Amino acid sequence: MTPEDPGRAAGRVVPVYAVTGGRTRSTGRELPVEALVTVTAAGGRSAELQLEYRTIVELAVVPISLVEIGATLGVPVGVARVLVGDLADAGYLDIHLPPSASSDEGPSAEVLERLLEGLRAR
């Protein structure tokens, strides 16, 4: 690849699948797409992290959803789940699950409507 390659994400040297070690699932709990993440106190010491991880920590200064992280990084949501899961396991991020995530029913209609409104606003 050359720097002029339009398929290459800005600043990304290593393909995302290499960053995740080829994993498509988090080693921890399954995270719903509407889960919000925020940075922890440990996240302030993220300078040594790889670019994608560091970007996620910087984005999480304000609550941000898994879907928004994937869109911002230009990666599939499954990859964003793996990266966020890694950061949460390392103590860099707090994960805030919606109330319905603890049941087998799935997200409530209200949560889905808010998510749809947010996606339409982009």
C-alpha positions in Angstrom: 0.0 0.0 0.0 1.1 3.5 -0.7 0.2 6.6 1.4 -2.1 7.7 -1.5 -4.1 4.5 -1.2 -7.8 5.6 -0.6 -8.6 2.3 1.1 -6.1 3.0 3.9 -7.4 4.7 7.0 -5.6 7.9 8.0 -2.8 7.1 10.3 -3.4 3.3 10.3 -0.3 1.3 9.6 -1.5 -2.1 10.7 -4.8 -3.7 9.4 -7.5 -3.7 12.1 -7.7 -7.5 12.1 -4.1 -7.6 13.2 -4.7 -5.2 16.1 -7.5 -7.5 17.3 -5.3 -10.6 16.8 -7.9 -11.9 14.3 -10.5 -12.0 17.1 -14.1 -11.2 16.2 -15.5 -11.5 19.7 -14.5 -9.9 23.0 -12.9 -12.2 25.6 -15.3 -10.7 28.2 -19.0 -10.2 28.1 -21.0 -9.6 25.0 -21.6 -5.9 24.5 -24.8 -4.6 22.9 -24.3 -1.9 20.2 -26.1 0.6 22.3 -23.7 0.2 25.3 -22.1 3.5 26.3 -18.5 3.7 27.3 -16.6 6.3 29.3 -12.9 6.7 30.2 -11.7 5.8 33.6 -8.9 7.4 35.6 -6.5 4.8 34.2 -7.5 6.0 30.7 -5.6 9.2 31.3 -2.4 7.1 31.0 -3.2 5.8 27.5 -0.3 7.4 25.6 1.4 4.0 25.3 -1.6 2.4 23.6 -1.8 1.6 19.9 -3.5 4.2 17.7 -7.0 2.6 17.6 -7.1 2.0 21.3 -5.8 5.5 22.1 -8.5 7.0 19.8 -11.2 5.1 21.6 -10.0 6.3 25.0 -9.9 9.9 23.7 -13.5 9.6 22.3 -14.7 8.2 25.6 -14.0 11.4 27.5 -17.7 11.9 26.9 -20.1 9.0 26.8 -20.1 7.3 23.4 -21.8 4.2 22.1 -20.2 1.2 20.5 -21.8 2.0 17.2 -20.4 5.5 17.2 -16.9 4.2 18.0 -17.0 1.8 15.1 -18.3 4.5 12.7 -15.6 7.0 13.9 -12.8 4.4 13.4 -14.3 3.2 10.2 -14.4 -0.4 11.4 -17.1 -3.0 11.7 -19.1 -3.0 15.0 -17.7 -6.4 15.8 -14.1 -5.0 15.7 -15.2 -2.1 17.9 -16.6 -4.6 20.4 -13.3 -6.4 20.6 -11.3 -3.2 21.0 -13.7 -1.7 23.6 -13.7 -5.1 25.5 -9.9 -5.1 25.6 -9.8 -1.6 27.0 -12.5 -2.4 29.6 -10.7 -5.5 30.6 -7.5 -3.4 31.0 -9.3 -0.8 33.2 -9.2 2.0 30.7 -13.0 2.2 30.0 -16.2 1.8 32.0 -19.1 0.1 30.1 -22.6 1.3 30.8 -25.2 -1.2 29.7 -28.8 -0.1 29.0 -31.4 -1.5 31.5 -32.7 -4.0 28.9 -29.3 -5.5 28.3 -29.6 -7.7 31.3 -32.7 -9.4 30.0 -33.2 -11.7 27.0 -35.9 -9.4 25.5 -33.4 -7.1 23.8 -33.4 -3.4 23.8 -36.6 -1.5 24.5 -38.5 0.2 21.8 -37.6 3.6 23.3 -33.8 2.7 23.1 -34.2 1.6 19.5 -36.1 4.8 18.6 -33.4 7.0 20.2 -30.7 5.0 18.4 -32.5 5.4 15.1 -33.0 9.2 15.6 -29.2 9.5 16.4 -28.3 7.6 13.2 -30.7 9.7 11.1 -29.2 12.9 12.5 -25.7 12.0 11.2 
